Amino acid sequence: MDAVVTAGGIPQPNEPLYEYSKGGSKALIDIAGKPMIQWVLDALSEAKTIERVVVIGLIPSITGEMVDWVVNTCAETKDDLYYNVVRREDMETRFPGSKRTYTPLKELEVCGGDMNVVRASIVNQNSEFWNKLIEARKNPAAQAALIGPDIIFKFIFRQLTIDNVIQRVADKLGLKGRAIVCPFAEVGMDVDKPHQLDLMRADLQKRARKAAKVLKPAIGKPVTKSKPAKTAAASKAKPAGKIKRK
């Protein structure tokens, strides 16, 4: 599978991350000694299911294991569109204080995931609707209104299910769609605001220190020379006796 990394653009002076990017790319903001985007690329390199990577959001705390889980879960069916969501309790347990935008559904509250799968052949279909849906991503009510009047009614009275939403979007686009409740909060933890950047820096610094501790014993361990092993024949051999002369 190919991976497309949307790299977050360049924060403008009126946006929260401008003071950190200083007019440069959001993807290059430093987190724990590496550009934010490098954490994403490292995870994709570790994943066994990714072949090619195209860099064009950033979810820097993902790992190769998480990428493989998403790809393998999507591969279980033959749909055109797969949309990941993360439960509120999973997000707030993993990243307390992240202040994500949650959509209240009938059975749970979720935030949108940032690692979704779509069939490449349908990417350019209904681009106007897709653009409006993406622009309203921080406003669940506005997204519901775009999808349909019955959806907004169900949204108001908390009768909406994630399957309702995905099915309606898929119907509008003439596609087959599937919602995936992802167990990894990292999949929904992008960086849009300074407090989220602080969270990511602390989290990835902790990960980097943990990785360094694992490597340190192996690097610092002295090399000991092993003694040559005795062969079985040599260890069992008896001294040769003297030959008696007649």
Contacts in CASP RR format, 6 or more apart in sequence:
PFRMAT RR
TARGET T0000
AUTHOR 0000-0000-0000
METHOD contacts of the structure
MODEL  1
MDAVVTAGGIPQPNEPLYEYSKGGSKALIDIAGKPMIQWVLDALSEAKTI
ERVVVIGLIPSITGEMVDWVVNTCAETKDDLYYNVVRREDMETRFPGSKR
TYTPLKELEVCGGDMNVVRASIVNQNSEFWNKLIEARKNPAAQAALIGPD
IIFKFIFRQLTIDNVIQRVADKLGLKGRAIVCPFAEVGMDVDKPHQLDLM
RADLQKRARKAAKVLKPAIGKPVTKSKPAKTAAASKAKPAGKIKRK
1 49 0 8 1.000
1 50 0 8 1.000
1 51 0 8 1.000
1 71 0 8 1.000
1 117 0 8 1.000
2 50 0 8 1.000
2 51 0 8 1.000
2 52 0 8 1.000
2 53 0 8 1.000
2 54 0 8 1.000
2 120 0 8 1.000
3 44 0 8 1.000
3 50 0 8 1.000
3 52 0 8 1.000
3 53 0 8 1.000
3 54 0 8 1.000
3 67 0 8 1.000
4 53 0 8 1.000
4 54 0 8 1.000
4 56 0 8 1.000
5 37 0 8 1.000
5 40 0 8 1.000
5 41 0 8 1.000
5 44 0 8 1.000
5 53 0 8 1.000
5 54 0 8 1.000
5 55 0 8 1.000
5 56 0 8 1.000
5 57 0 8 1.000
5 58 0 8 1.000
6 56 0 8 1.000
6 57 0 8 1.000
6 58 0 8 1.000
7 25 0 8 1.000
7 26 0 8 1.000
7 27 0 8 1.000
7 37 0 8 1.000
7 55 0 8 1.000
7 56 0 8 1.000
7 57 0 8 1.000
7 58 0 8 1.000
8 25 0 8 1.000
8 26 0 8 1.000
8 27 0 8 1.000
8 57 0 8 1.000
8 58 0 8 1.000
9 25 0 8 1.000
9 26 0 8 1.000
9 27 0 8 1.000
10 21 0 8 1.000
10 23 0 8 1.000
10 24 0 8 1.000
10 25 0 8 1.000
10 26 0 8 1.000
11 17 0 8 1.000
11 18 0 8 1.000
11 20 0 8 1.000
11 21 0 8 1.000
11 23 0 8 1.000
11 24 0 8 1.000
11 26 0 8 1.000
12 18 0 8 1.000
16 192 0 8 1.000
16 193 0 8 1.000
16 194 0 8 1.000
17 26 0 8 1.000
17 29 0 8 1.000
17 191 0 8 1.000
17 192 0 8 1.000
17 193 0 8 1.000
17 194 0 8 1.000
17 197 0 8 1.000
19 194 0 8 1.000
20 29 0 8 1.000
20 194 0 8 1.000
20 197 0 8 1.000
21 28 0 8 1.000
21 29 0 8 1.000
26 36 0 8 1.000
26 58 0 8 1.000
26 191 0 8 1.000
27 35 0 8 1.000
27 36 0 8 1.000
27 37 0 8 1.000
27 55 0 8 1.000
27 57 0 8 1.000
27 58 0 8 1.000
28 35 0 8 1.000
28 36 0 8 1.000
28 37 0 8 1.000
29 35 0 8 1.000
29 36 0 8 1.000
29 191 0 8 1.000
29 197 0 8 1.000
30 36 0 8 1.000
31 39 0 8 1.000
31 60 0 8 1.000
31 197 0 8 1.000
31 200 0 8 1.000
31 201 0 8 1.000
31 204 0 8 1.000
32 201 0 8 1.000
32 204 0 8 1.000
32 205 0 8 1.000
32 207 0 8 1.000
32 208 0 8 1.000
33 208 0 8 1.000
34 204 0 8 1.000
36 58 0 8 1.000
36 60 0 8 1.000
36 191 0 8 1.000
36 200 0 8 1.000
37 55 0 8 1.000
37 58 0 8 1.000
37 60 0 8 1.000
39 60 0 8 1.000
39 61 0 8 1.000
39 62 0 8 1.000
39 204 0 8 1.000
40 58 0 8 1.000
40 59 0 8 1.000
40 60 0 8 1.000
40 62 0 8 1.000
41 53 0 8 1.000
41 55 0 8 1.000
43 62 0 8 1.000
43 63 0 8 1.000
43 64 0 8 1.000
43 66 0 8 1.000
43 67 0 8 1.000
44 50 0 8 1.000
44 53 0 8 1.000
44 64 0 8 1.000
44 67 0 8 1.000
46 63 0 8 1.000
46 64 0 8 1.000
46 65 0 8 1.000
46 67 0 8 1.000
47 64 0 8 1.000
47 65 0 8 1.000
47 67 0 8 1.000
47 68 0 8 1.000
47 71 0 8 1.000
48 68 0 8 1.000
49 67 0 8 1.000
49 68 0 8 1.000
49 71 0 8 1.000
49 72 0 8 1.000
50 67 0 8 1.000
50 71 0 8 1.000
57 114 0 8 1.000
57 190 0 8 1.000
58 190 0 8 1.000
58 191 0 8 1.000
59 114 0 8 1.000
59 115 0 8 1.000
59 186 0 8 1.000
59 187 0 8 1.000
59 188 0 8 1.000
59 189 0 8 1.000
59 190 0 8 1.000
60 191 0 8 1.000
60 200 0 8 1.000
60 204 0 8 1.000
61 186 0 8 1.000
61 189 0 8 1.000
61 200 0 8 1.000
61 203 0 8 1.000
61 204 0 8 1.000
61 207 0 8 1.000
62 115 0 8 1.000
62 184 0 8 1.000
62 186 0 8 1.000
62 187 0 8 1.000
63 186 0 8 1.000
66 115 0 8 1.000
66 184 0 8 1.000
66 186 0 8 1.000
66 187 0 8 1.000
67 115 0 8 1.000
69 182 0 8 1.000
69 183 0 8 1.000
69 184 0 8 1.000
70 84 0 8 1.000
70 115 0 8 1.000
70 117 0 8 1.000
70 180 0 8 1.000
70 182 0 8 1.000
70 187 0 8 1.000
71 117 0 8 1.000
73 82 0 8 1.000
73 180 0 8 1.000
74 82 0 8 1.000
74 117 0 8 1.000
74 178 0 8 1.000
74 180 0 8 1.000
77 178 0 8 1.000
78 176 0 8 1.000
79 175 0 8 1.000
79 176 0 8 1.000
79 177 0 8 1.000
79 178 0 8 1.000
80 118 0 8 1.000
80 119 0 8 1.000
80 122 0 8 1.000
80 170 0 8 1.000
80 175 0 8 1.000
80 176 0 8 1.000
80 177 0 8 1.000
81 116 0 8 1.000
81 117 0 8 1.000
81 118 0 8 1.000
81 119 0 8 1.000
81 122 0 8 1.000
81 166 0 8 1.000
81 169 0 8 1.000
81 170 0 8 1.000
81 173 0 8 1.000
81 175 0 8 1.000
81 176 0 8 1.000
81 177 0 8 1.000
81 178 0 8 1.000
82 116 0 8 1.000
82 117 0 8 1.000
82 118 0 8 1.000
82 177 0 8 1.000
82 178 0 8 1.000
82 179 0 8 1.000
82 180 0 8 1.000
83 112 0 8 1.000
83 113 0 8 1.000
83 116 0 8 1.000
83 166 0 8 1.000
83 169 0 8 1.000
83 177 0 8 1.000
83 178 0 8 1.000
83 179 0 8 1.000
83 180 0 8 1.000
84 112 0 8 1.000
84 113 0 8 1.000
84 114 0 8 1.000
84 115 0 8 1.000
84 116 0 8 1.000
84 180 0 8 1.000
84 181 0 8 1.000
84 182 0 8 1.000
84 187 0 8 1.000
84 188 0 8 1.000
85 110 0 8 1.000
85 111 0 8 1.000
85 112 0 8 1.000
85 113 0 8 1.000
85 162 0 8 1.000
85 179 0 8 1.000
85 180 0 8 1.000
85 181 0 8 1.000
85 182 0 8 1.000
86 110 0 8 1.000
86 111 0 8 1.000
86 112 0 8 1.000
86 113 0 8 1.000
86 181 0 8 1.000
86 182 0 8 1.000
86 184 0 8 1.000
86 185 0 8 1.000
86 187 0 8 1.000
86 188 0 8 1.000
87 108 0 8 1.000
87 109 0 8 1.000
87 110 0 8 1.000
87 181 0 8 1.000
88 100 0 8 1.000
88 102 0 8 1.000
88 108 0 8 1.000
88 109 0 8 1.000
88 110 0 8 1.000
88 111 0 8 1.000
90 183 0 8 1.000
90 184 0 8 1.000
90 185 0 8 1.000
91 98 0 8 1.000
91 100 0 8 1.000
91 111 0 8 1.000
91 185 0 8 1.000
91 188 0 8 1.000
91 189 0 8 1.000
92 98 0 8 1.000
93 185 0 8 1.000
94 185 0 8 1.000
94 186 0 8 1.000
94 189 0 8 1.000
95 185 0 8 1.000
95 189 0 8 1.000
95 199 0 8 1.000
95 203 0 8 1.000
97 195 0 8 1.000
97 199 0 8 1.000
98 189 0 8 1.000
98 195 0 8 1.000
98 196 0 8 1.000
98 199 0 8 1.000
99 193 0 8 1.000
99 195 0 8 1.000
99 196 0 8 1.000
100 111 0 8 1.000
100 188 0 8 1.000
100 189 0 8 1.000
101 111 0 8 1.000
101 137 0 8 1.000
101 138 0 8 1.000
101 139 0 8 1.000
101 140 0 8 1.000
102 109 0 8 1.000
102 110 0 8 1.000
102 111 0 8 1.000
102 140 0 8 1.000
103 109 0 8 1.000
103 110 0 8 1.000
103 111 0 8 1.000
103 112 0 8 1.000
103 140 0 8 1.000
103 143 0 8 1.000
103 155 0 8 1.000
104 140 0 8 1.000
104 155 0 8 1.000
104 158 0 8 1.000
105 158 0 8 1.000
105 160 0 8 1.000
105 161 0 8 1.000
105 162 0 8 1.000
106 154 0 8 1.000
106 158 0 8 1.000
106 159 0 8 1.000
106 160 0 8 1.000
106 161 0 8 1.000
107 161 0 8 1.000
108 162 0 8 1.000
110 162 0 8 1.000
110 181 0 8 1.000
111 188 0 8 1.000
112 137 0 8 1.000
112 188 0 8 1.000
113 182 0 8 1.000
113 187 0 8 1.000
113 188 0 8 1.000
114 187 0 8 1.000
114 188 0 8 1.000
114 189 0 8 1.000
114 190 0 8 1.000
115 182 0 8 1.000
115 187 0 8 1.000
115 188 0 8 1.000
122 173 0 8 1.000
122 175 0 8 1.000
125 173 0 8 1.000
126 172 0 8 1.000
126 173 0 8 1.000
129 146 0 8 1.000
129 172 0 8 1.000
129 173 0 8 1.000
132 146 0 8 1.000
133 143 0 8 1.000
133 146 0 8 1.000
133 169 0 8 1.000
136 142 0 8 1.000
136 143 0 8 1.000
136 146 0 8 1.000
137 143 0 8 1.000
140 155 0 8 1.000
141 152 0 8 1.000
141 155 0 8 1.000
144 151 0 8 1.000
144 152 0 8 1.000
144 154 0 8 1.000
144 155 0 8 1.000
144 160 0 8 1.000
144 165 0 8 1.000
145 151 0 8 1.000
145 152 0 8 1.000
147 165 0 8 1.000
147 168 0 8 1.000
147 169 0 8 1.000
147 172 0 8 1.000
148 168 0 8 1.000
151 160 0 8 1.000
151 164 0 8 1.000
151 165 0 8 1.000
151 168 0 8 1.000
154 160 0 8 1.000
154 164 0 8 1.000
162 179 0 8 1.000
162 181 0 8 1.000
163 179 0 8 1.000
165 179 0 8 1.000
166 177 0 8 1.000
166 178 0 8 1.000
166 179 0 8 1.000
167 177 0 8 1.000
169 177 0 8 1.000
170 176 0 8 1.000
170 177 0 8 1.000
182 188 0 8 1.000
189 196 0 8 1.000
189 199 0 8 1.000
189 200 0 8 1.000
190 196 0 8 1.000
191 197 0 8 1.000
191 200 0 8 1.000
END
